[in-house]
Amino acid sequence: MHLLQKNLSLDRCPHCSIARPHLNAVHSVTTNDHSGALQRKWFFYVCVSCGGVVTAWAYGHSEPVQEYFPALSQVDEAIPDKPREFLRQAKESMHAPAGAIMLAASAVDAMLKLKRYVDGSLYTRIEKAAADHLITQAMAKWAHQVRIDANDQRHADEASELPNEDDAKRVIAFTTALAEFLFVLPALVSRGLEETKKA
């Protein structure tokens, strides 16, 4: 349970994903709804590591936090275990962008293998998935960029600059979108069809 106090105790910063962040309160405000019946106490916190701002509210000081924003990003349970774990670790490693990018590429690799694209290099498997219309040509182009970014880090390419958090966020955004396209959306459609049959 998180309490609305001078320091907000979260497992990870929602911005940089650093573990046990120092989130220090820098401002507070009290708000009311239009009737005046619902009063909320808001605290604004700053992460000492990345400078990101987190807001949280409770019904009073030192009371349980009802919500905080932005919320920590969760990895959907519809994604199979191996790519889900790679993606989870990538999101939690954003403060170490090179590692996050390599983990995201591993998630892409694992997803394609689960779709039975196992032969050859990651390049050839991306191309085959696009040729078979499992993914679009635009998604293949994006996937190749993830592959190239990860290769630069794995091989310590001297011509490539070290990635920053924005680079990691971009790669993770694609990997998440691919996972949603390949696994989350089909699971959602299947559940919807089952519910329609029961109705």
N, C-alpha and C positions, 0 to 999 in steps of 0.2 A: 504494500500500500504506500502510495506517494502522498506526502503531506505538503500543503502550501506553506512553505517556510522560506527562510533566507537563501537556502540552497535546495535545488530540486534534485532528488536522487533518482536518476534513470540509469538503466543498464548501459545504454549507448546514446550518444548524441544523435538526434535525427538528421543533422546536417553532415557531419564528418564521420559518424559511426565509431568514433573512438570509445573504447570501453570505460565505464564509470567516469563520465565527463564531470568536470567542475562547472556546474551551471549556477552562476551567482545572480541573485536578484538585483536588478538595477532600477526598477520602477514598479509601482503598483497603482491600481486604480479600482474603484468600486463602481459597478454599474447596476441599473435597475431595469426591469422590463417596463412596458408602457403602463401597466397597472400599478407599478411600484411594489408588487407583492414578492417578486423574485429578485433577490439581491445576489450579486456575484462579486467576489473579490478576485481580481486578476493580478498576477505577478508576471513581470517580463524578466526573463533570464538570459544571460549571455554565456556562451560556451567559451571558456578560457583558451581552449585549443584552436578553434576555428573562427570564433567571433560570431557564430550563428546565433540568432535570437529564437528562444522558445517561449511561448506564452502558455500559462496554465491558469485554471480557475477552480475555485472551491466556494463553498457557501460562507466561509470565514477563514481568517488566518489560523494556521496550524490544523485545519480540518482536511479531510481526504480530498485529493485532487480529483475532480470529476472528468476533466478532459485536458489534454495538452496538445499544442499545435506547433510545428507539424508533428503528426504521429509517426512512430517508427514504422518503416516500411516492412511489411511481412511478405514472405514468399508463399505463394498459393500452394495448398496441399495437393491440388490436382496435378502438379508437376511431379514426375517420378523422382524417387529418392536421390539418385546420384546427381542429376543436373540441378535438383532443388538445393542440395547441400553445397555444390559448387557456387550456385547463384547466391545463396545465403552468405557464404564466406566472402564472396566478392563484395556484396553490399556492406558487410562489416569491416572490410579492409580499405574503404575509400580513403582513409588517411594515409594509406600506402598504395598509391595509384598503380605502380608497376605490377605489384602483386594482384591487385583487384582486377586488372586487365587480363592477366594470365588465367586467373580463376574463371572469369567470364568466358574466355575462349574455351576453357575446359568444359564449361556448361554447354556451350554451343556444340562442341565435339560429342559430348555425352548424349545430347538430344538427337543428333543425327544418327548416332549408333543405335539408339532405341527405335528409330524409324527404319532400321535395317540398312543404313548407309554406312557400311563398315570397311569396305575395301579402299585401298589407296590412301593418299594424303587427305588432309582436311580440305585442301583446295579442290581435289577431284570429287570429294563427297558433296561439297557445296554445289559444284557445277552439276552433278548428277541429280541432286535434289531439286534444283531449278529446272533442269531439263524434263524431269518427271512431274513438274508442276506441284511438288510438295510445298515449295516456297516460290514467291515471285522473283523475277529478275532483279527488281529493286532490292528485295530482301537479300538476295545472293550477293549483290554488290556491297551491301552493308555488312553482311557476314564476312566477306573477304577483307573489309577494312578492319574488323575485329581480329581476324586471323593475322593480318599484317602487323597490327599494333602489338599483338601478343608475341609474334616472332621477333619483333624489334627488341622486346624486353628479354625474351628467353636467350637470344643470341648476343645480347649486349652490343647491338649494332652501333658503331662509333658515329655513324652519320645521323643517327636519330637522337632527338632530344628526349630527356626523361619526361614521362607524362605527368600531368598535374591532375588535381581532383576533377576538373571539368572534363578532361579526357576520360577518366574512369567513369564518371557519371554518364557520359555519352555512350560508352561501350556497354555499361550495365543496363541502360535504357533499351538498347537494341536487344540484348540478351533476354531481358524481361519480356519485351514485345514478342520475340520469337517463341518463348515458352508459352505465352498466353495464346498465340496463334496455333501452336502445335498441340497443346495439351489442355489449357484452361478453357478456351472457347468450346472445343469439342465436348469436354466434360459437362459444361454448362448446357449445351444443346441436348446432350443425352439425358440429363436430369429433367430438362424442360419437357422433352418428349415423353419420358416416363410419367411425369406428373399429369400431362395431358391425357394419357391413357387411363389413369386412375380417376380422372374427373368425370 
